[in-house]
């Protein structure tokens, strides 16, 4: 259940030339002077900041000259300083969504949010598609934060959605399954503008920017080597009141930023958010797609309401047919074993977005294979492309491990493995999750006198991945694994049965995130169990049998996660709730007794360190 257009994909299209890099820091946090030997000789703190600590000072003091030279070679000297409450890394939909809500007007006061990305000015590439009712829930959320999203964010609405699963289980090849659920295409440019500050958008769109965060066109230079440890040394340092990080622009300028919290939205393959290796997890699968926004020749078509079999007033979600390949051909054999489907968005006039998609596979289906299948399908359907406006290559990791606990950098979006592990949906999930995550972070920031960055990070993670949400995800991870092992016949049978369920059941599974419509039908173990039993009853017998066998096999090989998601007997998965680390005080009574006896002894003794009175 899908789909590249709804995920925050790593996507390659014709790139726009970024505007000139420029940023003038508005708040300084420190003035640090280094001599030729890289020794700190003066340090001055600004009253605007919260206990600033130089990243370089952590590695430049109390060390040998040999180590100092090694560190100096790897960590560039900062040329500017800045500070903020929250530093958001990245500038895609996930980053701008959470930055916008973090910086929105609040009863807790306003917070200074800094968003960092060298590619901030680059246009978003993917074509995002969403269910209309899910988008309505996003609009309500953002309005509640006083950050309304205008009607311009949707540029196409289809009242119905079509699917083609013919060719198996006595379903005629030409059979069309119509879903009475409206689907929308998000105007990526309008959404990007509305999730941007007013002074950070094009002059011609002046007035479209609603966000209140600041922007610096720089990236971090760090790589996590262990939890909260980074290379090069000093490039990112955490302490009891926040973090200090070095950001570098494309021109090589380095800004040292002091932040209470860092949120990383740089994608699934983040360099600074580590994955949890304490629990067994399955590697991610990959959704791969080749797409084109094209104009089609309509000079000789019998009905201008259609492009081939695709009705222009419907969005085609799935076309899993393979009749465009010659019977007995090698191409047909490959398409049956590693299926792809056509996803089609008719836009205005003769403009249509076509995308040949591998839903999820491990290893990934090749882009070239998807492109060749798209071309073969177009030729078979009699659809002639006259012009290609855009070409899209989508790569979406799905599933995989969650972030490790106790990290001070909060992963969000792909960096927190938030893509739906069975479908690839992500846009609405991330935008909805930005609400709960922003609320959790803002609550911690409001407690300024007792701010604890460890607690703040844990609260944010727990808002994203609560134990109940992890249990729901575990159920969907099995779904992704089952889909990966299906041939084209199995997938046709799977989806034909899936969409025969009541809309509130299949819609809730596709949403898979708290706050989205119909998700309440999947949030508890009992709801998921009822869904599973209902679903199996709708499947063709051989697909149902395969699913039951797969459930048993998966539960044996992968252990607790799947059974835990459909029964109360195994409790809930561990979440990210903050647990204060207790100090090691030992046996106070025994130490006090020893201390008393030593002091009373006539033999002069040095009091052992372990017996010294310490503040707890």
N, C-alpha and C positions, 0 to 999 in steps of 0.2 A: 502495500500500500503505500506509499509513494513519496515524494517524487523530487526529482532534481530541482524543479523550478520552485520548490517550496523549501529547499534547504539552503543554508549558507554554504555554497559550494566554492571550492577552488576552481575558478572559471577563467578560461582564456578567451578573450575576444579582441577585436581591434581596440587598442588602448588609446585613451585620450592623453594628450600631453599635459602633465601636471603643471599648474601655475608655479611661478617662481617661489622658491622657499623663503619664507620670511616669518620671523616671530620675535617680538619684543617682550621680554619677560615683564610682567606687571607687579610681581612681588618678589623681592629678594629675601633669601633666608640667611645667607652667610657670606662673609667676606674672608677668604682664606688666602694667605700668602705663602708661597713655597720658595725655598731657596734652591740653588743649583743641585743640592744633594737630596731634594724632595723631602726636606724636613719641614714640618709646620712651624713657622716662627711667629705667626699671629692668627688669631681666630676671633671673629666678632659675630655675635648672634643678633639677629634683628628681632625686635619685640613683636613683629607680625607673625612669628613662627612658633611652633610647638617643639621645644627642646631639640633644636637641630643638631645633628651629628654628622660630620663630614664622612662620606663613604671612604675617602682616601685616608682620613685620620685613623680609621679602624685598622688600616694595614701599614701606615707609615710610622706609627709610633711603636717603641719597644721592639725593635727587630734589628737584625744584622744588616749591614750595608749590602751584602750579597743578595738577601731576600728583597731589600728595598729596590735594587736595580731590576730584579726580575719582575717585580710587581709594576714598577714604573714603565717597563717596556710594554706591558699588556693593558694597562688602564690609562686612557687618555686624560689629560688635564682638563677640567671643566673651564669653559670660557664664560659661563653665565650660571646664575642660580635662580631657582624658583621654588615655590611651595604651594601646597594645595591640601585639601582634606582628602580627596580621593583622586588617584591617578588611574585613568582608564587607558589601556593599551589596545590599539586597533581602531578602525573607523568604519567597519562594516555595519550591517543592521543591528547585530547584537551589541556592539560597542556603543553606537549612537543611541540605541534604545535605553540602555541602562544609564548612560551618561545624562540623557535628557531627563529621566525620572529622578535621578540623584540630585540634579541641579534645579529641579522644579520648585516652585513656591511651596513652603511647608510651614505647618504650625510649630515645628521644631526649630524654625529659623532657616536661614539660607546657608548653603554649603558651597565651598569653592571646589569645583570639579574641573580637572585638567585632562583633556583627551589628547593622546600622543600617537601620531602615525605619519611617517614620511609620505605615504600615499593618500593623505587625507583628501586631496583634490581629484583623485581618480574616480571616474564614474563607476557605479556598481554595474556588474555585468549580467548576473542571472536574470531570467524572466521568472518572477515570483508569482505563483498561483496559490489561492487560498479559498477555502469554503466561505461563503458569504456570512453565515451565522458565526463562524469563528472570528472573522474580521470585525463583525459588529461587537463582539465581546472585547476585542482589542481597543476599539474606539471608546467604549465605556470606561475601560481601565485608564486610558490616557486622559480622558476628560476628568476623571476623579483626581488626577494629579495636576489638574489645571494646565495640561499640555495637549489640548485637543488636536486631533489629526483631521484635516479637511477632507471633503468629498473628492478632491483632486487626486488623492492617493490611490484610487481605483479607476483605471481607464477602460475596463471592459467587464461587463457582467453577462454571464450566460445563465438563463433560468433553469436549464437542465444540463445534465452531464451524461455522456454516452460511453458505453464500453462494448467491445467486441471480443467474445470468448469462443467463437465458433470453431469447429473442426475436431472436437472431441466430445465424448459422452452424448452423442446423438444431437448435438447442438449444430444447427445449420451454419455454414461458413458466413452467410450473409446476415445472420441473426444479430440484432442490435439490442443491448440491454440499456434501458433509459432510466437514469436515477433522477428523481424529482428533488434534487438538492442544488441550489444555485452555486455557481463557482465564479470567482473573480480573478482578474489579472491586476496585480498591484503595479501602479506606475512607480517604478523604482526611482526615477529622478525626483518625482514629487515627494515621495516618502523620505528620500535622502535629504531634500531641502528642509522638510518640516522637522526632521530630527537633527537640524544643524542650527548654530547660532545665526542671528540675523546678519552679523558682519562677516560671516564666513561662507556666504553664497554669492552667486553671480549677480551683478548689478541688475540685469534684466529680470531677475526673480526677486528683487528687493521686496521684503515684507513676508516672504514665505518661511523664513527661519523663525522657529518658535523656541529653540533650546537656549539655555542660559549657561552652558559650560564654556570653558576656554579651550583653545586649540594650540598645540605646538607640533610642528611638522618634523618630528624626530622619532626614532625608534630606540628601544632598549638594546643593549649589547651583551646581555647576560645569557648564560645557559646553566640550568640547574644541574648540579652533580649529585646532590642528595637533598633531602627535605630542608629547605631554607638555606642551602649552601649553593653558591654560584661561582661560575668561572666567566671571565677573569676575576680574580680576587678583588673585592672592593667595588665591583660594578653594580652590585645590589646588596645592601646591608640592612638587616632588620635589627631593631632594638626594642626596648620596653615601651616606647611611645610612638613608634612608627617605622618608616622605612626611608632609606636614601638610595636613589637610583640614578645612574648616568644614562642620559639620552643623547643620541647622536643624529644630526641631520645629514641629508645627502651631501651637503657641502663640507661635512666633517666637523662642524661646530658641536661642542659637547655642553649640554646643560645638566647641572646637578639639581635634581628635584627631591625635595623633602615632602613626603606624603604620610598621612595617617594610615592609609590603606591603599593597596594596589589591586585593580581588577584587570585580569588578562583576558582579552577577547581576540586573540590573534589566531584562533583556529584550533582544529583538532590536534595538529602536530605542534603544539606550543613548545617553546624551548624552556619555559620557566615553570610550567605546571606539570608536576610528576604524576604518573598514574599509580593507583593503589596496587601494590604487589603483595599485600598481606593475605588477600583472598584469591582463590582461583578464578580466572576470568578467561573468556574466549577472545581471540584477536578480532578486530573489527572486520566486517565485510565492507564491500565498496560498491557504491552506486556510480555507474559510468554512463554518460550520455553524450551524444553528438547532436547538436541542434542548429537550425537555421531559421532566421526570420526572413521570409521570402515572399516575393510576389509571384503569383501563379497566372498562367495563360488561361483566360476565360473566353477566348474567341470562338472555340468550337465545343463548348460544354452544353449538354442538353438542359441543365437546370442550374441557374446561377446561385441558387440557395445551397448548393453543395460543391465541395471540392473533392472529387472522387466520391467515396462513401461518407465523407465527413460533413455533417450538417453544420452550416455556418452559425446557426443560433444555438448550438450546443458545444460545450467543451468536451473533447474526446480525451478521457482519462486513460483508457487502456485500449489498445488494439493488439491482441496477442495472436492474431492469425498468422499463418505461415504459408498460405496458398500462393504467395508471390515467388516462391522458390520451386524450381522444377522437381517433380516427383523423382525420388531416388538420388538426387544430387548431393554432393558433398556439402553444399551450402545449406540445404534443408537439414541434413544430419546435424550440422553444427548448431543451427538455430533451434533444433529440438532439444539438444543437450544443454546448451547455454542460451536460454531464451532472452529475447529483447522484445519490447513493445513500442508502438508508436503513441506519442502523446501530442495532441494537436490543439492549438489555440487559434481559431479564426478571429482575426482582428477587424480592421476596417477595410471595406472594398475587397480587393484580391490579395491582401496581406495576411499571411498565416505563419504562425510559429510551429514548426514541426520538430519533434525531438525523438530520436530512436534511443531507447533507454534500457539498460540492464538494471533491473530493480535492485538486486544485491547479489554479490558473488565474491568468492574468495578462492583463488586470486581473481582480480578484476578482469572483466571482458575488455578487449582492446578498443580504443577509440576508432581505429581504422575499421575494425569489424562493424562497429555501430554505424559508421558513415556508409560503408558499402551496403549494409542492410537497408539503410534509409533510401539510398539511391535505387536499389532493386525494388523496394516497395513502391516508391513514387512512379517508377516506370510501369509496374504492373497495374497500378491504380489509374493510370492515364493522367497523372498530375504533372504538368510541365512547368518547371521553374524558369521564370524569365529573368529574375534578379534576386541576388542574395544581399540583404542589407546588413545582417549580422551573422556571425558564425560562433557557436558556443560549444565549449568543451567543459563538461561538469564532472567533477571528481568529489565524491562525498563519502568519507568514512562513516560507517554506521555500527553502533554497538561498541564493543571493546571495553576496557576497564574504566572505572570512574576515577576521579582525582584522589590522590592520597590524602589522608587525614593530616591535621596539624600543620598544613601549609599556610604561610602568611599571605601568599599571593592567591587571590580568589579567582579561580577559573570561571569563565562564563561563556555561554554559547558552545561552539565546538570544543573549546578548551576544557569544558566540563562535560563533554560527551553527551550534550543535550539533544543531538539529532535523534529522531525516532528510529530505534534500531530495526524496525520492520519495514518502514515506509520511506524514510528520508525526509519526512516533513520536519521543518525547523523554524520557519519564520514566525508563525503565530506562537509556537512553544516558547521561543526565546523572548518575544515581545511580552507575552503574558508573564513569564518568569521574572522579567525585569522589574515588575511591580513588587512582588514579594521580596526579591533580593534587595531592591532599593529601600523598601520599608525597613528591613532588618538592619541594613547598613546605617540608614539615617537615624534610627533609634539609638544605635551605638554612638554615633557621632554627637548626638544631642547630649549624651552623658559626658560632657567634655572634661570635667574635673576627674572623673574616674574612668576615662577612656582606656580600654584594654585592646590593643590591636589583635591579640590572639583570639580573644572572645569575639571581636567584630568579624574576623575572618571565618571563625567557626559558625557564627550566627548566619552569615551570608550563605555559606555552603549548606547549612541545615535548611535554610529557606528554599534553596534550589533542590537539594536532594534530601528530603525528609525520609525517614524509614518507610513510610507508606508509599512515597513516590518511587523509592528504589525497588520496593516489592512489585509495583506496577511495571517498572522498567524491566525487571527480571522476566516477567511474563512475556513482554514484547521481544526481549532478546531471544527467547526460545522461538517466537514467531519468525524472526529473521533467519535463524538457523534452519528452521523447517523449509522456508522459502528457498534458501540457497541450495538445498538438495533436490528440488523439484525440477523435472523436465518441463517442456512446454505444456504437455497434457496435464500434468499435475497442477500447474499454475492456472490453467483455464478452469479446471474443476474447483480449485481452491477459491478463486475470486468469484466464480459463478455462484458458489454456495455462500460466500461471504456477503455479497450484496443482496442475497435473498433474506438475510436477517433483517429485523426491524431497523430502521435508520438510526434510532438512538443507540443501538448496540454497535453496529459497524462504524457509525460516526464517532462514538466514544473511543473506540480502539484507534482510529486514525488520529484523533486528537492526542490522547495519551498524556495530557498535562492538566494539573489542577487549574480550574478557572475557565477552561475552554468548554464549549457546549457538549453535553452528553458524556463528559468524562466521569461524572458521578456513577455511571454504569460500569466503571472499571476500577474504581478507587479502593474497593475492599476485596478481601479474598473471596467472599461469598459472591460478589458481583462478577468477578473474573471466572469463578467456577461455573456459574450459571451461563455466562457467555460461552465458555468452552463447550459445555454440554449441548447448548443450542446450536453452536456452530457445527460441531461434528455431525449432528442430525441433518444438516443441510448439504453435506458434502457427498459426492459420488462415493460408493462403497470402497473402491480401491484407495481413494485419497483419504477417506476416514480411517481405514485400517492402517495406512502408512502413518497417519498422525498419531494414532494410539500407540503404535510400536515406537515411534519417535519420542513420544512423551516418556515411555518407560526407559528407553535407551538413554535419553538425555538426562533423566533423573539419576540413573546409575552412574553415568560417566562424569556429570557435572555437579552432582551432589545436591545441596540444599536449595539453591535459588528458586527453581521451578516449583517443587512441592511447597516451599515456604510461601509462594505467591498465591496459592489456592487452598491453603488450610491454616487454621489458627494454631495448630499443634506445635509448630516450630517457631512461633513468635515472629518478630519483624527483623529485617536486616539492621545491622549497626548503622547509625546515621553519623552526623558530624557535630552533634551537640557539644558545646564547650564544657570541658571538665577541667577544673582548676588543678594544676599540678601541686600535690602536697609536698611540703618540705620534709626531708629525711631528718627526723629528730632523735631516732633511736629510743632506747629505754631511759627516759629522763630520771626515773627513780634510782636506777642503778648508777647512773653517772653522778647524780647528786650525792649519793652515799659515798662513792669513791672520792669525790671532791672534798667532802667533809672530813673523811678519814685522813686524806693526804694533808689537809690543813692542820689537823690535830696531831699529826705524827711528829715526833722529835727528830726524825731523819729528814734532812732537807732534800726535797725533790722538786724537779721542774714539773709543773702541772702538765700532763699530757694534753695535746690539742683537743682530743676527743672529749675531755672532761671540762674544757673551758665553757664558761657561761656565754651563750649566744642568743641573740635575738631571733625569735621564731616568727 
